[in-house]
Amino acid sequence: MSKRIELKGRKVLLLPTNKDDLWNEPWDIILKNDEERKMGWISFAGEKANGLIPISIELEKNFRNQGYGTEALKLMTEFAFDHSGVYEIEAESDSENDSYIFALEKAGYVMRSKRKGVERYSIVKPKSVWTGLYIFIGICAGCILGIVLSNMWVGLAAGVLIGTIIGATLDNNEAKERESMIGHKDISGRKVFRENKNKKIDEE
């Protein structure tokens, strides 16, 4: 029996309509206290390239402006960023759709552009902080090594040095992949994409 896939929030439950295609088929937004009550849907359907994926959401009118949309957006954003190859998520909204815009902003999305009555919002994946984590691990390992060597200072120095090297290497690799996927900004602030960046999302 296959494992049920779901995203649980405080108010909502998100269930994929097709567990074999999580990135193109919609997810049902269910009222958590009533799993039979579907409130709407949310989806990553659309063109995906350069580490950028789209997101869209639709709620029934009687469920809007109550925090359900914001929570669904946060859950799906966290889900996407937990997968490698995803560095930015974008959404488009009509300028007059105040409830959708409010939900996007509450979920951490920022307006990037506005054209012909359509506003583009996006959220960027936070940069990795492996260096700090591995320094901490290095300190712990260094204490143990110091006890074994009967020289705490040598153990700590070795642990911190090794932890710093490992963490910095991981952070540097992530930064290079991020830049190669989503490009960089030129002097005018426009995003410049590099070629051949259609890396598939890691669904493991």
The 8 nearest C-alpha neighbors of each residue, nearest first, counted from 0:
[[1, 2, 3, 4, 18, 19, 5, 17],
 [2, 0, 3, 4, 18, 19, 5, 17],
 [1, 3, 4, 0, 5, 18, 19, 14],
 [4, 2, 1, 5, 18, 14, 0, 15],
 [3, 5, 2, 14, 18, 15, 6, 13],
 [4, 6, 14, 13, 7, 3, 12, 15],
 [7, 5, 13, 12, 74, 8, 14, 4],
 [8, 6, 12, 5, 11, 13, 9, 74],
 [9, 7, 11, 10, 12, 6, 70, 74],
 [8, 10, 11, 7, 31, 70, 12, 67],
 [11, 9, 31, 8, 30, 67, 12, 70],
 [12, 10, 31, 30, 8, 29, 9, 7],
 [11, 13, 7, 29, 31, 6, 28, 8],
 [14, 12, 28, 6, 5, 27, 26, 29],
 [13, 15, 5, 27, 26, 16, 12, 4],
 [16, 14, 26, 17, 18, 27, 25, 21],
 [15, 17, 26, 25, 14, 18, 27, 24],
 [16, 18, 15, 19, 20, 24, 21, 25],
 [17, 19, 20, 15, 21, 16, 4, 3],
 [20, 18, 17, 21, 15, 24, 22, 16],
 [21, 19, 18, 17, 22, 23, 24, 15],
 [20, 22, 18, 23, 24, 19, 15, 17],
 [21, 23, 43, 20, 24, 44, 42, 25],
 [24, 22, 44, 43, 21, 20, 25, 42],
 [23, 25, 21, 20, 22, 17, 44, 42],
 [26, 24, 42, 41, 16, 40, 15, 27],
 [25, 27, 15, 14, 41, 16, 40, 42],
 [28, 26, 40, 14, 13, 29, 15, 39],
 [29, 27, 13, 40, 39, 38, 37, 12],
 [28, 30, 37, 12, 11, 38, 36, 34],
 [29, 31, 11, 33, 32, 36, 34, 12],
 [32, 30, 11, 12, 33, 10, 29, 34],
 [31, 33, 30, 34, 10, 11, 29, 36],
 [32, 34, 30, 35, 31, 36, 29, 37],
 [35, 33, 36, 29, 31, 30, 32, 37],
 [34, 36, 33, 37, 29, 30, 32, 31],
 [37, 35, 34, 33, 30, 29, 38, 31],
 [36, 38, 29, 39, 28, 35, 30, 27],
 [39, 37, 28, 29, 59, 58, 36, 30],
 [38, 40, 58, 28, 57, 37, 59, 27],
 [39, 41, 27, 28, 26, 57, 56, 25],
 [42, 40, 56, 26, 25, 55, 57, 27],
 [41, 43, 25, 55, 44, 54, 26, 56],
 [44, 42, 54, 22, 53, 23, 45, 55],
 [45, 43, 23, 42, 22, 24, 53, 54],
 [44, 46, 53, 47, 43, 23, 52, 54],
 [47, 45, 48, 52, 53, 44, 51, 43],
 [46, 48, 52, 51, 45, 53, 49, 50],
 [47, 49, 197, 51, 50, 196, 46, 52],
 [50, 48, 180, 196, 181, 51, 197, 47],
 [49, 51, 85, 86, 180, 84, 48, 181],
 [52, 50, 87, 49, 48, 88, 47, 86],
 [51, 53, 47, 88, 89, 87, 50, 43],
 [54, 52, 89, 43, 88, 90, 45, 44],
 [53, 55, 43, 90, 42, 89, 88, 52],
 [56, 54, 42, 41, 90, 43, 53, 57],
 [55, 57, 41, 40, 42, 58, 54, 68],
 [56, 58, 40, 39, 41, 59, 55, 68],
 [59, 57, 39, 38, 60, 62, 63, 40],
 [58, 60, 62, 61, 38, 39, 63, 57],
 [61, 59, 62, 63, 58, 64, 38, 57],
 [60, 62, 59, 63, 58, 64, 38, 65],
 [63, 61, 60, 59, 65, 58, 38, 64],
 [62, 64, 60, 65, 61, 58, 59, 98],
 [65, 63, 66, 98, 62, 67, 68, 102],
 [66, 64, 63, 67, 62, 68, 69, 61],
 [67, 65, 69, 68, 64, 70, 102, 63],
 [68, 66, 70, 69, 65, 71, 11, 10],
 [67, 69, 71, 70, 66, 102, 72, 63],
 [70, 68, 102, 72, 66, 106, 71, 67],
 [69, 71, 73, 67, 72, 68, 74, 66],
 [72, 70, 68, 74, 73, 69, 67, 75],
 [71, 73, 69, 75, 70, 74, 76, 68],
 [72, 74, 76, 70, 71, 106, 75, 77],
 [75, 73, 71, 77, 76, 72, 78, 70],
 [74, 76, 78, 72, 77, 73, 79, 71],
 [77, 75, 73, 79, 78, 74, 72, 80],
 [78, 76, 80, 74, 75, 79, 73, 81],
 [77, 79, 75, 81, 76, 80, 74, 82],
 [80, 78, 76, 81, 77, 82, 75, 85],
 [81, 79, 77, 82, 78, 85, 76, 124],
 [80, 82, 78, 79, 77, 83, 85, 76],
 [83, 81, 80, 79, 201, 85, 84, 202],
 [82, 84, 201, 85, 200, 81, 80, 86],
 [83, 85, 200, 50, 86, 82, 201, 198],
 [86, 84, 50, 83, 80, 87, 51, 82],
 [87, 85, 124, 50, 123, 51, 84, 177],
 [86, 88, 123, 51, 122, 124, 85, 50],
 [89, 87, 52, 121, 122, 53, 51, 54],
 [88, 90, 121, 53, 120, 54, 52, 122],
 [91, 89, 120, 54, 53, 119, 121, 55],
 [92, 90, 119, 118, 120, 117, 89, 93],
 [93, 91, 118, 117, 94, 119, 96, 90],
 [92, 94, 117, 96, 95, 116, 118, 91],
 [95, 93, 116, 117, 96, 118, 92, 97],
 [94, 96, 93, 97, 116, 92, 100, 117],
 [97, 95, 93, 99, 94, 98, 100, 92],
 [96, 98, 100, 99, 95, 101, 94, 93],
 [99, 97, 101, 100, 96, 64, 102, 63],
 [100, 98, 102, 101, 97, 96, 103, 92],
 [99, 101, 103, 97, 102, 98, 104, 96],
 [100, 102, 98, 104, 99, 103, 97, 105],
 [103, 101, 69, 99, 105, 100, 104, 68],
 [104, 102, 106, 100, 108, 101, 105, 99],
 [103, 105, 108, 107, 101, 106, 102, 100],
 [104, 106, 102, 107, 103, 101, 69, 108],
 [105, 107, 103, 104, 69, 73, 108, 102],
 [108, 106, 104, 105, 103, 109, 122, 73],
 [107, 109, 122, 104, 121, 103, 120, 106],
 [110, 108, 120, 121, 111, 104, 122, 107],
 [109, 111, 120, 119, 112, 121, 118, 108],
 [112, 110, 120, 119, 109, 121, 113, 118],
 [113, 111, 119, 118, 110, 114, 120, 117],
 [112, 114, 118, 117, 119, 116, 115, 111],
 [115, 113, 117, 116, 118, 112, 119, 94],
 [114, 116, 117, 113, 118, 94, 93, 112],
 [115, 117, 94, 114, 93, 118, 113, 95],
 [118, 116, 93, 114, 94, 115, 92, 113],
 [119, 117, 113, 92, 91, 112, 94, 93],
 [120, 118, 91, 112, 111, 110, 90, 113],
 [121, 119, 110, 109, 90, 111, 89, 108],
 [120, 122, 89, 108, 88, 109, 90, 110],
 [121, 123, 108, 88, 87, 109, 107, 89],
 [124, 122, 87, 86, 125, 88, 121, 108],
 [123, 125, 86, 87, 80, 126, 122, 85],
 [126, 124, 123, 127, 86, 80, 128, 122],
 [127, 125, 124, 128, 174, 173, 170, 123],
 [126, 128, 129, 170, 125, 173, 174, 169],
 [129, 127, 130, 131, 170, 126, 132, 166],
 [128, 130, 166, 132, 131, 170, 127, 133],
 [166, 131, 129, 167, 133, 132, 128, 163],
 [132, 130, 134, 133, 129, 128, 135, 166],
 [133, 131, 129, 135, 130, 134, 136, 128],
 [132, 134, 162, 136, 135, 166, 130, 131],
 [133, 135, 162, 137, 131, 159, 163, 136],
 [136, 134, 138, 132, 133, 137, 131, 139],
 [137, 135, 133, 139, 134, 138, 140, 132],
 [136, 138, 158, 162, 159, 134, 140, 135],
 [137, 139, 141, 135, 136, 140, 158, 159],
 [140, 138, 136, 142, 141, 137, 135, 143],
 [139, 141, 137, 143, 142, 138, 158, 136],
 [142, 140, 155, 158, 154, 144, 138, 139],
 [143, 141, 145, 139, 144, 140, 155, 154],
 [142, 144, 146, 140, 141, 145, 147, 139],
 [145, 143, 141, 154, 147, 146, 142, 148],
 [144, 146, 154, 151, 150, 142, 148, 143],
 [145, 147, 149, 143, 144, 148, 151, 142],
 [146, 148, 144, 145, 149, 143, 150, 154],
 [149, 147, 145, 150, 146, 144, 154, 151],
 [148, 150, 146, 147, 145, 151, 144, 154],
 [149, 151, 145, 148, 153, 152, 154, 146],
 [150, 152, 145, 154, 153, 155, 146, 142],
 [153, 151, 155, 154, 150, 156, 145, 141],
 [152, 154, 156, 155, 151, 150, 157, 145],
 [153, 155, 145, 141, 144, 151, 157, 152],
 [156, 154, 141, 158, 152, 157, 153, 138],
 [155, 157, 153, 159, 158, 154, 160, 152],
 [156, 158, 160, 154, 155, 159, 161, 153],
 [159, 157, 137, 141, 155, 161, 160, 138],
 [158, 160, 137, 162, 156, 134, 138, 161],
 [161, 159, 157, 163, 162, 158, 156, 164],
 [160, 162, 164, 158, 163, 159, 157, 165],
 [163, 161, 133, 134, 137, 159, 165, 160],
 [162, 164, 160, 166, 134, 161, 165, 130],
 [163, 165, 161, 167, 162, 166, 168, 160],
 [164, 166, 168, 162, 163, 167, 161, 169],
 [130, 167, 165, 129, 169, 163, 133, 168],
 [166, 168, 130, 170, 164, 169, 165, 163],
 [167, 169, 171, 165, 166, 170, 164, 172],
 [168, 170, 172, 166, 171, 167, 173, 165],
 [171, 169, 167, 173, 172, 168, 129, 127],
 [170, 172, 174, 168, 173, 169, 167, 175],
 [171, 173, 169, 175, 174, 170, 168, 176],
 [172, 174, 176, 170, 171, 175, 177, 169],
 [175, 173, 177, 171, 172, 176, 170, 178],
 [176, 174, 172, 178, 177, 173, 179, 171],
 [175, 177, 179, 173, 174, 178, 180, 172],
 [176, 178, 174, 180, 175, 179, 181, 173],
 [179, 177, 182, 175, 180, 181, 176, 174],
 [178, 180, 176, 182, 177, 181, 175, 193],
 [181, 179, 49, 177, 50, 178, 196, 182],
 [182, 180, 49, 178, 50, 179, 192, 177],
 [183, 181, 192, 178, 191, 179, 180, 193],
 [182, 184, 191, 190, 178, 185, 181, 192],
 [183, 185, 190, 188, 189, 191, 186, 182],
 [184, 186, 188, 187, 189, 190, 191, 183],
 [185, 187, 188, 184, 189, 190, 183, 191],
 [188, 186, 185, 189, 184, 190, 191, 183],
 [189, 187, 184, 185, 186, 190, 183, 191],
 [188, 190, 184, 187, 185, 191, 186, 183],
 [191, 189, 184, 183, 188, 192, 185, 182],
 [190, 192, 182, 183, 184, 189, 185, 193],
 [193, 191, 182, 181, 190, 194, 183, 49],
 [192, 194, 182, 179, 191, 196, 195, 180],
 [193, 195, 196, 192, 197, 179, 49, 180],
 [196, 194, 197, 193, 198, 49, 180, 48],
 [195, 197, 49, 198, 180, 194, 48, 193],
 [198, 196, 48, 195, 49, 199, 47, 50],
 [199, 197, 196, 200, 84, 48, 49, 50],
 [200, 198, 197, 201, 84, 48, 47, 50],
 [199, 201, 84, 202, 83, 198, 85, 82],
 [200, 202, 83, 203, 82, 199, 84, 85],
 [203, 201, 200, 82, 83, 199, 21, 22],
 [202, 201, 82, 200, 83, 81, 199, 84]]
